[in-house]
Amino acid sequence: MALQIGDKIPAFTAKDDSGELVNSADLIGEKPVVFFFYPKNFTPGCTKEACAFRDSYEDFRSMGAEVIGISSDSVSSHTKFKNKYRLPFTFLSDTNGKLRKLFGVKSELLGLLPGRETFVIDKDGVVRLKFNSMNASKHLGKAMDKVKELTTV
């Protein structure tokens, strides 16, 4: 069942790009969090999206928000991706698809390609934005607008 706007995100654990186990309870509760799910490291669209979040990362931080990228790539692939493109935020490895299933991120292209979906979660753990588009360039703006709305209220 896919998460909808107004739903509270369920608890989860996943390994980050340094191999450490991250608990969702450590991420939620103090500030908004942007989770962007994307298909695969080092592909043109995914690299463009990750670099766009990188280039606006300080804007998110200045509003008190955190950004986290999630794909099915391994911990070591995330580490290489971060290092090559100087990506400052955390990546979570979802090799078994557990997080995609938990959030309800659908596959694209007849199920052959993992979906691209961005969620903005408020400091209480409630979904405030759910944006699904294979157009990588649209995700940053949608997430930024929602975080601005949440932090200027």
C-alpha positions as CSV (number, residue, x, y, z in Angstrom):
1,M,0.0,0.0,0.0
2,A,1.5,3.3,-1.1
3,L,2.0,6.1,1.3
4,Q,-0.3,9.1,0.7
5,I,-0.1,12.7,1.8
6,G,-1.1,12.9,5.4
7,D,0.2,9.4,6.2
8,K,2.8,8.9,8.9
9,I,5.9,7.1,7.6
10,P,6.4,3.6,9.0
11,A,9.5,2.7,11.0
12,F,12.4,1.3,9.0
13,T,16.1,0.6,9.1
14,A,18.6,0.6,6.2
15,K,22.3,0.8,5.6
16,D,23.7,4.2,4.7
17,D,26.5,4.9,2.3
18,S,29.1,4.2,5.0
19,G,27.6,0.8,5.9
20,E,26.1,2.1,9.1
21,L,22.6,1.0,10.1
22,V,20.2,4.0,10.1
23,N,16.9,3.9,11.9
24,S,14.0,6.1,10.7
25,A,13.5,7.3,14.3
26,D,16.9,9.0,14.1
27,L,15.8,10.9,11.0
28,I,12.3,12.0,11.9
29,G,11.2,14.2,14.8
30,E,13.4,17.4,14.6
31,K,13.2,18.6,11.0
32,P,11.7,18.0,7.6
33,V,13.3,15.3,5.5
34,V,13.4,15.0,1.7
35,F,13.6,11.3,0.6
36,F,14.3,11.0,-3.1
37,F,14.0,7.6,-4.6
38,Y,15.8,7.2,-8.0
39,P,16.5,4.2,-10.3
40,K,20.3,3.8,-10.4
41,N,23.7,5.5,-9.6
42,F,25.8,6.8,-12.4
43,T,23.0,6.9,-15.0
44,P,22.5,10.3,-16.7
45,G,19.1,11.3,-15.2
46,C,19.9,10.0,-11.8
47,T,23.3,11.8,-11.7
48,K,21.6,15.0,-12.9
49,E,19.0,14.7,-10.1
50,A,21.5,13.9,-7.4
51,C,23.8,16.8,-8.5
52,A,20.8,19.2,-8.5
53,F,20.1,18.2,-4.9
54,R,23.8,18.7,-4.2
55,D,23.8,22.2,-5.6
56,S,20.8,23.2,-3.5
57,Y,21.8,21.2,-0.4
58,E,22.9,24.2,1.6
59,D,19.5,25.9,0.8
60,F,17.7,22.8,2.3
61,R,20.0,22.9,5.3
62,S,19.5,26.6,5.9
63,M,15.8,25.9,6.1
64,G,16.5,23.1,8.6
65,A,15.8,20.2,6.3
66,E,17.8,17.1,5.5
67,V,18.0,15.3,2.1
68,I,18.4,11.6,1.7
69,G,18.8,9.7,-1.6
70,I,17.6,6.1,-1.9
71,S,18.2,3.5,-4.6
72,S,18.7,-0.2,-4.9
73,D,22.5,0.3,-5.3
74,S,24.9,-1.3,-2.9
75,V,26.7,0.6,-0.1
76,S,29.9,0.6,-2.1
77,S,28.2,1.9,-5.2
78,H,26.7,4.8,-3.1
79,T,30.1,5.6,-1.7
80,K,31.7,5.8,-5.2
81,F,28.7,7.8,-6.4
82,K,29.1,10.3,-3.5
83,N,32.8,10.6,-3.9
84,K,32.8,11.1,-7.7
85,Y,30.1,13.8,-7.7
86,R,30.9,15.3,-4.2
87,L,27.4,14.6,-3.0
88,P,27.1,15.9,0.7
89,F,23.9,14.1,1.8
90,T,23.3,10.6,3.0
91,F,22.3,7.7,0.7
92,L,20.4,4.6,1.8
93,S,20.9,1.3,0.2
94,D,17.7,-0.5,-0.6
95,T,19.1,-3.6,-2.3
96,N,16.1,-5.8,-1.4
97,G,13.5,-3.2,-2.3
98,K,12.1,-3.0,1.2
99,L,12.0,0.8,1.4
100,R,10.4,1.1,-2.1
101,K,7.7,-1.3,-1.0
102,L,7.3,0.5,2.4
103,F,6.8,3.8,0.7
104,G,4.9,2.4,-2.2
105,V,7.2,3.6,-5.0
106,K,6.1,2.0,-8.2
107,S,8.3,0.6,-11.0
108,E,8.2,2.3,-14.4
109,L,8.5,1.0,-18.0
110,L,6.4,-2.2,-17.5
111,G,8.1,-2.9,-14.2
112,L,11.6,-2.9,-15.6
113,L,12.9,0.3,-14.1
114,P,12.7,1.3,-10.4
115,G,10.5,4.4,-10.0
116,R,11.6,7.9,-9.3
117,E,9.6,9.5,-6.5
118,T,10.3,12.2,-4.0
119,F,8.7,12.5,-0.5
120,V,8.9,15.4,1.9
121,I,8.2,14.4,5.4
122,D,7.5,17.0,8.1
123,K,9.2,17.0,11.5
124,D,6.3,14.9,12.9
125,G,6.9,12.1,10.3
126,V,3.9,13.0,8.2
127,V,4.1,12.9,4.4
128,R,3.5,16.4,3.1
129,L,4.7,15.8,-0.5
130,K,4.6,12.8,-2.8
131,F,5.9,13.5,-6.3
132,N,6.2,10.8,-8.9
133,S,7.8,11.7,-12.3
134,M,10.5,10.0,-14.3
135,N,11.5,13.6,-15.3
136,A,14.5,13.9,-12.9
137,S,14.7,17.7,-13.3
138,K,11.3,18.3,-11.7
139,H,11.9,16.8,-8.3
140,L,14.2,19.4,-6.8
141,G,11.8,22.3,-7.4
142,K,8.8,20.4,-5.9
143,A,10.8,19.4,-2.8
144,M,12.2,22.9,-2.3
145,D,8.8,24.5,-2.6
146,K,7.3,22.1,0.0
147,V,10.1,22.5,2.4
148,K,9.8,26.3,2.1
149,E,6.1,26.1,2.8
150,L,6.7,23.9,5.9
151,T,9.5,26.0,7.4
152,T,7.8,29.4,6.9
153,V,4.6,28.6,8.6
